[in-house]
Amino acid sequence: MLILNGSPNKKGHSMTLAGEIFDVENANVLHLYDMEIASCDDCKACQHNIGCKFGDDWVKIYEALQNEDTLVLVSPIYFGALTDTLLRALNRFQQVFAAKFTHKIKTPNVKNLYLVATCGADNSVMFEGVDITMTILKQLLNAENMHAFTLTNTDAAVAVADETIAQFRKTVKKNAED
Ligand SMILES: Cc1cc2nc3c(=O)[nH]c(=O)nc-3n(C[C@H](O)[C@H](O)[C@H](O)COP(=O)(O)O)c2cc1C
């Protein structure tokens, strides 16, 4: 399991929720705020040649992905979207689109794609912006299963209901067994 933590708070609401759902201790966790990942500038180099001009930490994500069947994105909601740091890492998957569809080379797939996201407001509309991002990633990675585990109202610091966590875990278990 590869976990991409897009929260600046390693022990914040989003990673805490992830820890209640997944075996984070035994997962490969990459904290994106600790990594050097440049912004895609649409130079189109990856359309002409396989790969990217930036030789930075993004390659660690790509290498890790080759060995994992489950990818978990963890993020607080910032202005109705994933954090800029997580989005920056995702934008670099543009080179994977080029590799897959232009150069037609084999690119990594995952079986399960999950999002763990939290937001401060008591309003689940906050997660809607992320839906399309997840759908695009699902298609790119040929994910069989995709699920978003979300928690609203973190501003109120209310504990997550045990039944909610139990339901989340059930979904993960079912997908792992299928
Ligand atoms: C820059 C910024 C933008 C935010 N935008 C939103 C937002 O649009 N909607 C919302 O409900 N909460 C918003 N929040 C609150 C966070 O989503 C919320 O506190 C989250 O649970 C923090 O997770 P973390 O502890 O993993 O960092 C924002 C917080 C920050 C710092």
The ligand as an SDF file (V2000), in Angstrom:
LIG
                    3D

 31 33  0  0  0  0  0  0  0  0999 V2000
   -5.5590   26.9400    3.2090 C   0  0  0  0  0  0  0  0  0  0  0  0
   -6.7410   26.2350    3.8010 C   0  0  0  0  0  0  0  0  0  0  0  0
   -7.9010   26.1300    3.0440 C   0  0  0  0  0  0  0  0  0  0  0  0
   -9.0060   25.4630    3.5730 C   0  0  0  0  0  0  0  0  0  0  0  0
  -10.1340   25.3700    2.8260 N   0  0  0  0  0  0  0  0  0  0  0  0
  -11.2050   24.7250    3.3190 C   0  0  0  0  0  0  0  0  0  0  0  0
  -12.3980   24.6050    2.5450 C   0  0  0  0  0  0  0  0  0  0  0  0
  -12.4960   25.0580    1.4040 O   0  0  0  0  0  0  0  0  0  0  0  0
  -13.4620   23.9730    3.1120 N   0  0  0  0  0  0  0  0  0  0  0  0
  -13.4190   23.4460    4.3730 C   0  0  0  0  0  0  0  0  0  0  0  0
  -14.4180   22.8890    4.8370 O   0  0  0  0  0  0  0  0  0  0  0  0
  -12.2640   23.4880    5.1140 N   0  0  0  0  0  0  0  0  0  0  0  0
  -11.1880   24.1150    4.6170 C   0  0  0  0  0  0  0  0  0  0  0  0
  -10.0230   24.1730    5.3550 N   0  0  0  0  0  0  0  0  0  0  0  0
   -9.9490   23.4390    6.6430 C   0  0  0  0  0  0  0  0  0  0  0  0
   -9.2440   22.0720    6.4970 C   0  0  0  0  0  0  0  0  0  0  0  0
   -9.7380   21.3460    5.3880 O   0  0  0  0  0  0  0  0  0  0  0  0
   -9.4510   21.2200    7.7500 C   0  0  0  0  0  0  0  0  0  0  0  0
   -9.0140   21.9220    8.8930 O   0  0  0  0  0  0  0  0  0  0  0  0
   -8.7660   19.8690    7.6570 C   0  0  0  0  0  0  0  0  0  0  0  0
   -9.4640   18.9330    8.4680 O   0  0  0  0  0  0  0  0  0  0  0  0
   -7.3010   19.9270    8.0910 C   0  0  0  0  0  0  0  0  0  0  0  0
   -6.7480   18.6390    7.9410 O   0  0  0  0  0  0  0  0  0  0  0  0
   -5.2830   18.2830    8.4870 P   0  0  0  0  0  0  0  0  0  0  0  0
   -5.3740   18.2840    9.9900 O   0  0  0  0  0  0  0  0  0  0  0  0
   -4.9870   16.9350    7.9320 O   0  0  0  0  0  0  0  0  0  0  0  0
   -4.3590   19.3320    7.9710 O   0  0  0  0  0  0  0  0  0  0  0  0
   -8.9240   24.8690    4.8580 C   0  0  0  0  0  0  0  0  0  0  0  0
   -7.7400   24.9650    5.6100 C   0  0  0  0  0  0  0  0  0  0  0  0
   -6.6650   25.6500    5.0820 C   0  0  0  0  0  0  0  0  0  0  0  0
   -5.3940   25.7480    5.9070 C   0  0  0  0  0  0  0  0  0  0  0  0
  1  2  1  0
  2  3  1  0
  2 30  2  0
  3  4  2  0
  4  5  1  0
  4 28  1  0
  5  6  2  0
  6  7  1  0
  6 13  1  0
  7  8  2  0
  7  9  1  0
  9 10  1  0
 10 11  2  0
 10 12  1  0
 12 13  2  0
 13 14  1  0
 14 15  1  0
 14 28  1  0
 15 16  1  0
 16 17  1  0
 16 18  1  0
 18 19  1  0
 18 20  1  0
 20 21  1  0
 20 22  1  0
 22 23  1  0
 23 24  1  0
 24 25  2  0
 24 26  1  0
 24 27  1  0
 28 29  2  0
 29 30  1  0
 30 31  1  0
M  END
$$$$
